[in-house]
Amino acid sequence: MWIDVNEEQPNPFETVLVACAFGAIMTSRYWGKATCENDEYKACGRQGREHYGKFGRWFEAAEKGYVVKYWMTLPEKPKDL
């Protein structure tokens, strides 16, 4: 089930499926608020607030200019992999 980025965020460093404005869907890693407030991770702040939702600037997809609207956890990988 898709989760609005303005309602809830994934765990820090979790890779999730994201749905972006205009229909783009991709995987992206969630960096977490504490990580992006650390000066070592200046890349977390290149795009404006509209790219991240009200909780901050955390998705890699947003850093590439996509406006992330929703996310969901990835399914488990097949057992034979």
N, C-alpha and C positions, 0 to 999 in steps of 0.2 A: 504494500500500500504506500502511495506517495505521501510524503510529509512536507508541509509548507516550511520553508526556511525561516519564516517569521514566527513559527510556532515552536519548533524544536530543532536542535542540532545533533549530528552524530557525535560519537566519542572522538576526542582528539586523535589525529593520525589514522582514522578509519577511512578506508577507500569505499566509496558508495557510488551508486548510480544517481546521476543528476539529470533533471529535466530543466532546460533553459528556455528563456523567452524565444519565440519563433520556432519552437519545436525541436531544437537540438537536444539529443540525449547522449550521454557519455559517462564514463567513469571519472571520478575525481576524488582526490584526498582532501579530507577536512583537517585543517591545521589546528584549530582550537584557539580560543581567545588569548590565553596566556602566551602561547607561542608567538602570536602576531604582535603582542605588545612588547616582546623582547626585541631589542635593537638588532640582534643578529639576523632577524628574519624580516628585513625591510621589504622584501618582495611581497609580503602580505598586504601592503598598503598602496599598491600602484593604481588601483582602480577606485572609482568613486563608490559611495555607499550603496547606490542602486544595484551594484553588482553582487552584493553580499547578503542582503536582508538586514533586519534590524539588529541582529546579534553581532555583526562585525564583518571583517574582510578575510574570509578563511578558505574559500574553495580555489583550488588550482584553476579550474575552468574559468572562474571569474578573473583570475590574473591574465587570462588569454582574451578577455573582453566579452565573455559570455555572461549573461544575466541569469544566474541560477535562481530558479523559482521553487523547485521541489527536489527531494532526495529520497532514496530508499536503500535499505541494506541490500547487499549483493546476495544472490542465492548461494547455497553451498556448492562447492565444486563436485563434479561427478566422482563417485567412489573409486573408479579405476584410474584416476589421475594422481 
